[in-house]
Amino acid sequence: MALTQMLIIQSLEKCDLVRKGVSWGVPATELKHLTGRIGELYVALITNGRMATEVNQADYGVTQAHGITIG
């Protein structure tokens, strides 16, 4: 099931883990999976797209209404 725009917004509101991780001294390289996911959420929100339905989808993370994929 694809995330709706409201679920994307709610997910972004809860993405405090990167800030917490940095404050705990976690190296940024260990947080790259979180920053990538947050980036995909923002792209989906801004383009009115949907997140890919599979985790680690090859070549793209967001699909727009007309079937255009965004990496």
PyMOL Python script that loads the backbone (N, CA, C, O; Angstrom):
from pymol import cmd

cmd.read_pdbstr("""\
ATOM      1  N   MET A   1       0.845  -1.178   0.000  1.00  0.00           N
ATOM      2  CA  MET A   1       0.000   0.000   0.000  1.00  0.00           C
ATOM      3  C   MET A   1       0.886   1.235   0.000  1.00  0.00           C
ATOM      4  O   MET A   1       1.811   1.337   0.806  1.00  0.00           O
ATOM      5  N   ALA A   2       0.615   2.156  -0.883  1.00  0.00           N
ATOM      6  CA  ALA A   2       1.387   3.388  -0.982  1.00  0.00           C
ATOM      7  C   ALA A   2       0.972   4.367   0.118  1.00  0.00           C
ATOM      8  O   ALA A   2      -0.179   4.385   0.555  1.00  0.00           O
ATOM      9  N   LEU A   3       1.927   5.170   0.548  1.00  0.00           N
ATOM     10  CA  LEU A   3       1.642   6.175   1.568  1.00  0.00           C
ATOM     11  C   LEU A   3       0.865   7.338   0.961  1.00  0.00           C
ATOM     12  O   LEU A   3       1.209   7.818  -0.119  1.00  0.00           O
ATOM     13  N   THR A   4      -0.167   7.786   1.640  1.00  0.00           N
ATOM     14  CA  THR A   4      -0.893   8.979   1.212  1.00  0.00           C
ATOM     15  C   THR A   4      -0.091  10.208   1.609  1.00  0.00           C
ATOM     16  O   THR A   4       0.856  10.110   2.389  1.00  0.00           O
ATOM     17  N   GLN A   5      -0.466  11.358   1.077  1.00  0.00           N
ATOM     18  CA  GLN A   5       0.221  12.601   1.421  1.00  0.00           C
ATOM     19  C   GLN A   5       0.166  12.850   2.934  1.00  0.00           C
ATOM     20  O   GLN A   5       1.148  13.312   3.515  1.00  0.00           O
ATOM     21  N   MET A   6      -0.949  12.555   3.564  1.00  0.00           N
ATOM     22  CA  MET A   6      -1.071  12.765   5.006  1.00  0.00           C
ATOM     23  C   MET A   6      -0.118  11.841   5.772  1.00  0.00           C
ATOM     24  O   MET A   6       0.507  12.272   6.742  1.00  0.00           O
ATOM     25  N   LEU A   7      -0.001  10.592   5.355  1.00  0.00           N
ATOM     26  CA  LEU A   7       0.918   9.666   6.012  1.00  0.00           C
ATOM     27  C   LEU A   7       2.369  10.081   5.798  1.00  0.00           C
ATOM     28  O   LEU A   7       3.206   9.892   6.681  1.00  0.00           O
ATOM     29  N   ILE A   8       2.667  10.639   4.642  1.00  0.00           N
ATOM     30  CA  ILE A   8       4.021  11.134   4.383  1.00  0.00           C
ATOM     31  C   ILE A   8       4.343  12.274   5.343  1.00  0.00           C
ATOM     32  O   ILE A   8       5.423  12.301   5.933  1.00  0.00           O
ATOM     33  N   ILE A   9       3.425  13.205   5.501  1.00  0.00           N
ATOM     34  CA  ILE A   9       3.621  14.327   6.423  1.00  0.00           C
ATOM     35  C   ILE A   9       3.801  13.822   7.843  1.00  0.00           C
ATOM     36  O   ILE A   9       4.692  14.284   8.556  1.00  0.00           O
ATOM     37  N   GLN A  10       2.975  12.887   8.259  1.00  0.00           N
ATOM     38  CA  GLN A  10       3.103  12.331   9.608  1.00  0.00           C
ATOM     39  C   GLN A  10       4.436  11.620   9.793  1.00  0.00           C
ATOM     40  O   GLN A  10       5.030  11.691  10.868  1.00  0.00           O
ATOM     41  N   SER A  11       4.911  10.938   8.760  1.00  0.00           N
ATOM     42  CA  SER A  11       6.198  10.262   8.839  1.00  0.00           C
ATOM     43  C   SER A  11       7.332  11.267   8.992  1.00  0.00           C
ATOM     44  O   SER A  11       8.260  11.051   9.772  1.00  0.00           O
ATOM     45  N   LEU A  12       7.254  12.365   8.245  1.00  0.00           N
ATOM     46  CA  LEU A  12       8.294  13.392   8.342  1.00  0.00           C
ATOM     47  C   LEU A  12       8.304  14.052   9.712  1.00  0.00           C
ATOM     48  O   LEU A  12       9.366  14.407  10.224  1.00  0.00           O
ATOM     49  N   GLU A  13       7.139  14.218  10.304  1.00  0.00           N
ATOM     50  CA  GLU A  13       7.060  14.817  11.638  1.00  0.00           C
ATOM     51  C   GLU A  13       7.748  13.934  12.677  1.00  0.00           C
ATOM     52  O   GLU A  13       8.222  14.435  13.696  1.00  0.00           O
ATOM     53  N   LYS A  14       7.807  12.639  12.430  1.00  0.00           N
ATOM     54  CA  LYS A  14       8.391  11.702  13.392  1.00  0.00           C
ATOM     55  C   LYS A  14       9.849  11.365  13.083  1.00  0.00           C
ATOM     56  O   LYS A  14      10.447  10.536  13.770  1.00  0.00           O
ATOM     57  N   CYS A  15      10.424  11.991  12.067  1.00  0.00           N
ATOM     58  CA  CYS A  15      11.798  11.691  11.666  1.00  0.00           C
ATOM     59  C   CYS A  15      12.804  12.489  12.487  1.00  0.00           C
ATOM     60  O   CYS A  15      13.598  13.252  11.938  1.00  0.00           O
ATOM     61  N   ASP A  16      12.766  12.314  13.760  1.00  0.00           N
ATOM     62  CA  ASP A  16      13.663  13.006  14.667  1.00  0.00           C
ATOM     63  C   ASP A  16      14.901  12.163  14.964  1.00  0.00           C
ATOM     64  O   ASP A  16      15.791  12.605  15.690  1.00  0.00           O
ATOM     65  N   LEU A  17      14.963  10.971  14.415  1.00  0.00           N
ATOM     66  CA  LEU A  17      16.047  10.046  14.738  1.00  0.00           C
ATOM     67  C   LEU A  17      17.408  10.533  14.261  1.00  0.00           C
ATOM     68  O   LEU A  17      18.419  10.253  14.906  1.00  0.00           O
ATOM     69  N   VAL A  18      17.456  11.252  13.147  1.00  0.00           N
ATOM     70  CA  VAL A  18      18.739  11.742  12.650  1.00  0.00           C
ATOM     71  C   VAL A  18      19.319  12.752  13.633  1.00  0.00           C
ATOM     72  O   VAL A  18      20.491  12.660  13.996  1.00  0.00           O
ATOM     73  N   ARG A  19      18.519  13.703  14.059  1.00  0.00           N
ATOM     74  CA  ARG A  19      18.984  14.714  15.012  1.00  0.00           C
ATOM     75  C   ARG A  19      19.420  14.061  16.321  1.00  0.00           C
ATOM     76  O   ARG A  19      20.458  14.410  16.885  1.00  0.00           O
ATOM     77  N   LYS A  20      18.623  13.115  16.795  1.00  0.00           N
ATOM     78  CA  LYS A  20      18.979  12.411  18.029  1.00  0.00           C
ATOM     79  C   LYS A  20      20.265  11.617  17.858  1.00  0.00           C
ATOM     80  O   LYS A  20      21.121  11.622  18.742  1.00  0.00           O
ATOM     81  N   GLY A  21      20.403  10.941  16.738  1.00  0.00           N
ATOM     82  CA  GLY A  21      21.603  10.153  16.485  1.00  0.00           C
ATOM     83  C   GLY A  21      22.858  11.012  16.488  1.00  0.00           C
ATOM     84  O   GLY A  21      23.877  10.636  17.068  1.00  0.00           O
ATOM     85  N   VAL A  22      22.778  12.168  15.837  1.00  0.00           N
ATOM     86  CA  VAL A  22      23.920  13.076  15.808  1.00  0.00           C
ATOM     87  C   VAL A  22      24.234  13.570  17.218  1.00  0.00           C
ATOM     88  O   VAL A  22      25.401  13.651  17.603  1.00  0.00           O
ATOM     89  N   SER A  23      23.207  13.897  17.983  1.00  0.00           N
ATOM     90  CA  SER A  23      23.434  14.379  19.357  1.00  0.00           C
ATOM     91  C   SER A  23      24.028  13.279  20.245  1.00  0.00           C
ATOM     92  O   SER A  23      24.684  13.582  21.241  1.00  0.00           O
ATOM     93  N   TRP A  24      23.806  12.023  19.899  1.00  0.00           N
ATOM     94  CA  TRP A  24      24.362  10.907  20.661  1.00  0.00           C
ATOM     95  C   TRP A  24      25.779  10.563  20.210  1.00  0.00           C
ATOM     96  O   TRP A  24      26.428   9.692  20.790  1.00  0.00           O
ATOM     97  N   GLY A  25      26.254  11.250  19.174  1.00  0.00           N
ATOM     98  CA  GLY A  25      27.602  10.994  18.688  1.00  0.00           C
ATOM     99  C   GLY A  25      27.698   9.925  17.618  1.00  0.00           C
ATOM    100  O   GLY A  25      28.793   9.454  17.314  1.00  0.00           O
ATOM    101  N   VAL A  26      26.578   9.536  17.043  1.00  0.00           N
ATOM    102  CA  VAL A  26      26.586   8.531  15.977  1.00  0.00           C
ATOM    103  C   VAL A  26      27.140   9.186  14.712  1.00  0.00           C
ATOM    104  O   VAL A  26      26.669  10.257  14.328  1.00  0.00           O
ATOM    105  N   PRO A  27      28.124   8.575  14.057  1.00  0.00           N
ATOM    106  CA  PRO A  27      28.672   9.144  12.830  1.00  0.00           C
ATOM    107  C   PRO A  27      27.595   9.271  11.749  1.00  0.00           C
ATOM    108  O   PRO A  27      26.725   8.409  11.627  1.00  0.00           O
ATOM    109  N   ALA A  28      27.661  10.347  10.973  1.00  0.00           N
ATOM    110  CA  ALA A  28      26.669  10.592   9.915  1.00  0.00           C
ATOM    111  C   ALA A  28      26.604   9.435   8.925  1.00  0.00           C
ATOM    112  O   ALA A  28      25.540   9.148   8.375  1.00  0.00           O
ATOM    113  N   THR A  29      27.738   8.767   8.695  1.00  0.00           N
ATOM    114  CA  THR A  29      27.739   7.639   7.750  1.00  0.00           C
ATOM    115  C   THR A  29      26.868   6.488   8.223  1.00  0.00           C
ATOM    116  O   THR A  29      26.419   5.675   7.415  1.00  0.00           O
ATOM    117  N   GLU A  30      26.624   6.414   9.525  1.00  0.00           N
ATOM    118  CA  GLU A  30      25.769   5.363  10.062  1.00  0.00           C
ATOM    119  C   GLU A  30      24.290   5.734   9.989  1.00  0.00           C
ATOM    120  O   GLU A  30      23.427   4.900  10.261  1.00  0.00           O
ATOM    121  N   LEU A  31      23.996   6.969   9.628  1.00  0.00           N
ATOM    122  CA  LEU A  31      22.614   7.434   9.555  1.00  0.00           C
ATOM    123  C   LEU A  31      22.134   7.605   8.109  1.00  0.00           C
ATOM    124  O   LEU A  31      21.037   8.111   7.870  1.00  0.00           O
ATOM    125  N   LYS A  32      22.962   7.178   7.146  1.00  0.00           N
ATOM    126  CA  LYS A  32      22.628   7.428   5.743  1.00  0.00           C
ATOM    127  C   LYS A  32      21.325   6.765   5.301  1.00  0.00           C
ATOM    128  O   LYS A  32      20.633   7.298   4.433  1.00  0.00           O
ATOM    129  N   HIS A  33      20.978   5.626   5.873  1.00  0.00           N
ATOM    130  CA  HIS A  33      19.714   4.984   5.497  1.00  0.00           C
ATOM    131  C   HIS A  33      18.529   5.854   5.931  1.00  0.00           C
ATOM    132  O   HIS A  33      17.512   5.907   5.239  1.00  0.00           O
ATOM    133  N   LEU A  34      18.658   6.530   7.065  1.00  0.00           N
ATOM    134  CA  LEU A  34      17.582   7.415   7.525  1.00  0.00           C
ATOM    135  C   LEU A  34      17.498   8.683   6.681  1.00  0.00           C
ATOM    136  O   LEU A  34      16.408   9.124   6.317  1.00  0.00           O
ATOM    137  N   THR A  35      18.658   9.265   6.373  1.00  0.00           N
ATOM    138  CA  THR A  35      18.627  10.496   5.570  1.00  0.00           C
ATOM    139  C   THR A  35      18.099  10.211   4.167  1.00  0.00           C
ATOM    140  O   THR A  35      17.413  11.046   3.578  1.00  0.00           O
ATOM    141  N   GLY A  36      18.417   9.035   3.633  1.00  0.00           N
ATOM    142  CA  GLY A  36      17.884   8.658   2.317  1.00  0.00           C
ATOM    143  C   GLY A  36      16.379   8.515   2.339  1.00  0.00           C
ATOM    144  O   GLY A  36      15.695   8.960   1.417  1.00  0.00           O
ATOM    145  N   ARG A  37      15.860   7.896   3.383  1.00  0.00           N
ATOM    146  CA  ARG A  37      14.406   7.715   3.501  1.00  0.00           C
ATOM    147  C   ARG A  37      13.705   9.054   3.670  1.00  0.00           C
ATOM    148  O   ARG A  37      12.650   9.287   3.081  1.00  0.00           O
ATOM    149  N   ILE A  38      14.297   9.939   4.480  1.00  0.00           N
ATOM    150  CA  ILE A  38      13.705  11.265   4.671  1.00  0.00           C
ATOM    151  C   ILE A  38      13.696  12.026   3.347  1.00  0.00           C
ATOM    152  O   ILE A  38      12.720  12.707   3.031  1.00  0.00           O
ATOM    153  N   GLY A  39      14.767  11.916   2.579  1.00  0.00           N
ATOM    154  CA  GLY A  39      14.814  12.559   1.264  1.00  0.00           C
ATOM    155  C   GLY A  39      13.719  12.043   0.347  1.00  0.00           C
ATOM    156  O   GLY A  39      13.071  12.822  -0.351  1.00  0.00           O
ATOM    157  N   GLU A  40      13.512  10.745   0.346  1.00  0.00           N
ATOM    158  CA  GLU A  40      12.450  10.160  -0.485  1.00  0.00           C
ATOM    159  C   GLU A  40      11.076  10.654  -0.038  1.00  0.00           C
ATOM    160  O   GLU A  40      10.213  10.923  -0.874  1.00  0.00           O
ATOM    161  N   LEU A  41      10.869  10.772   1.261  1.00  0.00           N
ATOM    162  CA  LEU A  41       9.586  11.279   1.764  1.00  0.00           C
ATOM    163  C   LEU A  41       9.343  12.712   1.302  1.00  0.00           C
ATOM    164  O   LEU A  41       8.234  13.053   0.891  1.00  0.00           O
ATOM    165  N   TYR A  42      10.382  13.554   1.369  1.00  0.00           N
ATOM    166  CA  TYR A  42      10.235  14.942   0.907  1.00  0.00           C
ATOM    167  C   TYR A  42       9.954  15.006  -0.595  1.00  0.00           C
ATOM    168  O   TYR A  42       9.117  15.795  -1.035  1.00  0.00           O
ATOM    169  N   VAL A  43      10.644  14.185  -1.378  1.00  0.00           N
ATOM    170  CA  VAL A  43      10.400  14.164  -2.828  1.00  0.00           C
ATOM    171  C   VAL A  43       8.963  13.748  -3.115  1.00  0.00           C
ATOM    172  O   VAL A  43       8.300  14.355  -3.957  1.00  0.00           O
ATOM    173  N   ALA A  44       8.480  12.726  -2.429  1.00  0.00           N
ATOM    174  CA  ALA A  44       7.098  12.277  -2.627  1.00  0.00           C
ATOM    175  C   ALA A  44       6.113  13.379  -2.248  1.00  0.00           C
ATOM    176  O   ALA A  44       5.102  13.576  -2.922  1.00  0.00           O
ATOM    177  N   LEU A  45       6.411  14.091  -1.174  1.00  0.00           N
ATOM    178  CA  LEU A  45       5.524  15.164  -0.730  1.00  0.00           C
ATOM    179  C   LEU A  45       5.506  16.315  -1.728  1.00  0.00           C
ATOM    180  O   LEU A  45       4.435  16.785  -2.113  1.00  0.00           O
ATOM    181  N   ILE A  46       6.669  16.765  -2.143  1.00  0.00           N
ATOM    182  CA  ILE A  46       6.778  17.929  -3.035  1.00  0.00           C
ATOM    183  C   ILE A  46       6.221  17.640  -4.418  1.00  0.00           C
ATOM    184  O   ILE A  46       5.608  18.517  -5.029  1.00  0.00           O
ATOM    185  N   THR A  47       6.421  16.426  -4.927  1.00  0.00           N
ATOM    186  CA  THR A  47       5.973  16.091  -6.276  1.00  0.00           C
ATOM    187  C   THR A  47       4.565  15.507  -6.307  1.00  0.00           C
ATOM    188  O   THR A  47       4.047  15.158  -7.368  1.00  0.00           O
ATOM    189  N   ASN A  48       3.947  15.404  -5.115  1.00  0.00           N
ATOM    190  CA  ASN A  48       2.632  14.770  -5.002  1.00  0.00           C
ATOM    191  C   ASN A  48       2.692  13.323  -5.506  1.00  0.00           C
ATOM    192  O   ASN A  48       1.742  12.806  -6.094  1.00  0.00           O
ATOM    193  N   GLY A  49       3.837  12.694  -5.256  1.00  0.00           N
ATOM    194  CA  GLY A  49       4.036  11.319  -5.684  1.00  0.00           C
ATOM    195  C   GLY A  49       3.777  10.348  -4.555  1.00  0.00           C
ATOM    196  O   GLY A  49       3.250  10.714  -3.505  1.00  0.00           O
ATOM    197  N   ARG A  50       4.155   9.109  -4.785  1.00  0.00           N
ATOM    198  CA  ARG A  50       3.983   8.050  -3.788  1.00  0.00           C
ATOM    199  C   ARG A  50       5.304   7.325  -3.623  1.00  0.00           C
ATOM    200  O   ARG A  50       6.090   7.194  -4.561  1.00  0.00           O
ATOM    201  N   MET A  51       5.526   6.856  -2.400  1.00  0.00           N
ATOM    202  CA  MET A  51       6.722   6.084  -2.129  1.00  0.00           C
ATOM    203  C   MET A  51       6.640   4.755  -2.880  1.00  0.00           C
ATOM    204  O   MET A  51       5.555   4.216  -3.099  1.00  0.00           O
ATOM    205  N   ALA A  52       7.801   4.240  -3.266  1.00  0.00           N
ATOM    206  CA  ALA A  52       7.831   2.919  -3.891  1.00  0.00           C
ATOM    207  C   ALA A  52       7.242   1.903  -2.921  1.00  0.00           C
ATOM    208  O   ALA A  52       7.382   2.039  -1.705  1.00  0.00           O
ATOM    209  N   THR A  53       6.596   0.906  -3.458  1.00  0.00           N
ATOM    210  CA  THR A  53       5.916  -0.071  -2.600  1.00  0.00           C
ATOM    211  C   THR A  53       6.867  -1.093  -2.000  1.00  0.00           C
ATOM    212  O   THR A  53       6.500  -1.794  -1.056  1.00  0.00           O
ATOM    213  N   GLU A  54       8.094  -1.193  -2.534  1.00  0.00           N
ATOM    214  CA  GLU A  54       9.070  -2.139  -2.007  1.00  0.00           C
ATOM    215  C   GLU A  54      10.255  -1.379  -1.430  1.00  0.00           C
ATOM    216  O   GLU A  54      10.678  -0.358  -1.972  1.00  0.00           O
ATOM    217  N   VAL A  55      10.786  -1.891  -0.321  1.00  0.00           N
ATOM    218  CA  VAL A  55      11.982  -1.304   0.267  1.00  0.00           C
ATOM    219  C   VAL A  55      13.159  -1.582  -0.657  1.00  0.00           C
ATOM    220  O   VAL A  55      13.265  -2.668  -1.226  1.00  0.00           O
ATOM    221  N   ASN A  56      14.043  -0.602  -0.804  1.00  0.00           N
ATOM    222  CA  ASN A  56      15.224  -0.717  -1.677  1.00  0.00           C
ATOM    223  C   ASN A  56      14.845  -1.033  -3.121  1.00  0.00           C
ATOM    224  O   ASN A  56      15.501  -1.833  -3.788  1.00  0.00           O
ATOM    225  N   GLN A  57      13.788  -0.400  -3.585  1.00  0.00           N
ATOM    226  CA  GLN A  57      13.349  -0.567  -4.971  1.00  0.00           C
ATOM    227  C   GLN A  57      14.489  -0.136  -5.893  1.00  0.00           C
ATOM    228  O   GLN A  57      15.044   0.950  -5.723  1.00  0.00           O
ATOM    229  N   ALA A  58      14.833  -0.956  -6.844  1.00  0.00           N
ATOM    230  CA  ALA A  58      15.934  -0.640  -7.758  1.00  0.00           C
ATOM    231  C   ALA A  58      15.613   0.592  -8.599  1.00  0.00           C
ATOM    232  O   ALA A  58      14.553   0.663  -9.221  1.00  0.00           O
ATOM    233  N   ASP A  59      16.510   1.543  -8.618  1.00  0.00           N
ATOM    234  CA  ASP A  59      16.489   2.729  -9.483  1.00  0.00           C
ATOM    235  C   ASP A  59      15.544   3.849  -9.082  1.00  0.00           C
ATOM    236  O   ASP A  59      15.680   4.952  -9.612  1.00  0.00           O
ATOM    237  N   TYR A  60      14.607   3.639  -8.192  1.00  0.00           N
ATOM    238  CA  TYR A  60      13.733   4.741  -7.808  1.00  0.00           C
ATOM    239  C   TYR A  60      13.114   4.518  -6.439  1.00  0.00           C
ATOM    240  O   TYR A  60      13.041   3.393  -5.945  1.00  0.00           O
ATOM    241  N   GLY A  61      12.664   5.633  -5.828  1.00  0.00           N
ATOM    242  CA  GLY A  61      12.017   5.564  -4.525  1.00  0.00           C
ATOM    243  C   GLY A  61      10.638   6.183  -4.515  1.00  0.00           C
ATOM    244  O   GLY A  61       9.860   5.970  -3.586  1.00  0.00           O
ATOM    245  N   VAL A  62      10.325   6.971  -5.579  1.00  0.00           N
ATOM    246  CA  VAL A  62       9.046   7.676  -5.636  1.00  0.00           C
ATOM    247  C   VAL A  62       8.444   7.505  -7.022  1.00  0.00           C
ATOM    248  O   VAL A  62       9.155   7.544  -8.026  1.00  0.00           O
ATOM    249  N   THR A  63       7.137   7.315  -7.071  1.00  0.00           N
ATOM    250  CA  THR A  63       6.410   7.219  -8.327  1.00  0.00           C
ATOM    251  C   THR A  63       5.377   8.334  -8.394  1.00  0.00           C
ATOM    252  O   THR A  63       4.625   8.550  -7.444  1.00  0.00           O
ATOM    253  N   GLN A  64       5.343   9.043  -9.520  1.00  0.00           N
ATOM    254  CA  GLN A  64       4.337  10.077  -9.706  1.00  0.00           C
ATOM    255  C   GLN A  64       3.094   9.488 -10.361  1.00  0.00           C
ATOM    256  O   GLN A  64       3.105   8.352 -10.837  1.00  0.00           O
ATOM    257  N   ALA A  65       2.034  10.269 -10.378  1.00  0.00           N
ATOM    258  CA  ALA A  65       0.736   9.807 -10.873  1.00  0.00           C
ATOM    259  C   ALA A  65       0.790   9.273 -12.297  1.00  0.00           C
ATOM    260  O   ALA A  65       0.070   8.332 -12.629  1.00  0.00           O
ATOM    261  N   HIS A  66       1.631   9.856 -13.140  1.00  0.00           N
ATOM    262  CA  HIS A  66       1.686   9.448 -14.552  1.00  0.00           C
ATOM    263  C   HIS A  66       2.669   8.310 -14.794  1.00  0.00           C
ATOM    264  O   HIS A  66       3.024   8.022 -15.937  1.00  0.00           O
ATOM    265  N   GLY A  67       3.115   7.658 -13.702  1.00  0.00           N
ATOM    266  CA  GLY A  67       4.027   6.534 -13.842  1.00  0.00           C
ATOM    267  C   GLY A  67       5.492   6.923 -13.929  1.00  0.00           C
ATOM    268  O   GLY A  67       6.353   6.057 -14.087  1.00  0.00           O
ATOM    269  N   ILE A  68       5.788   8.212 -13.828  1.00  0.00           N
ATOM    270  CA  ILE A  68       7.168   8.673 -13.860  1.00  0.00           C
ATOM    271  C   ILE A  68       7.827   8.303 -12.538  1.00  0.00           C
ATOM    272  O   ILE A  68       7.262   8.539 -11.470  1.00  0.00           O
ATOM    273  N   THR A  69       9.022   7.723 -12.610  1.00  0.00           N
ATOM    274  CA  THR A  69       9.724   7.347 -11.397  1.00  0.00           C
ATOM    275  C   THR A  69      10.853   8.327 -11.114  1.00  0.00           C
ATOM    276  O   THR A  69      11.483   8.854 -12.031  1.00  0.00           O
ATOM    277  N   ILE A  70      11.095   8.559  -9.834  1.00  0.00           N
ATOM    278  CA  ILE A  70      12.130   9.509  -9.403  1.00  0.00           C
ATOM    279  C   ILE A  70      13.088   8.749  -8.510  1.00  0.00           C
ATOM    280  O   ILE A  70      12.668   8.106  -7.548  1.00  0.00           O
ATOM    281  N   GLY A  71      14.365   8.818  -8.819  1.00  0.00           N
ATOM    282  CA  GLY A  71      15.384   8.101  -8.073  1.00  0.00           C
ATOM    283  C   GLY A  71      15.722   8.803  -6.824  1.00  0.00           C
ATOM    284  O   GLY A  71      16.570   8.337  -6.064  1.00  0.00           O
TER     285      GLY A  71
END
""", "prot")
cmd.dss("prot")
cmd.show_as("cartoon", "prot")
cmd.util.cbc("prot")
cmd.orient("prot")
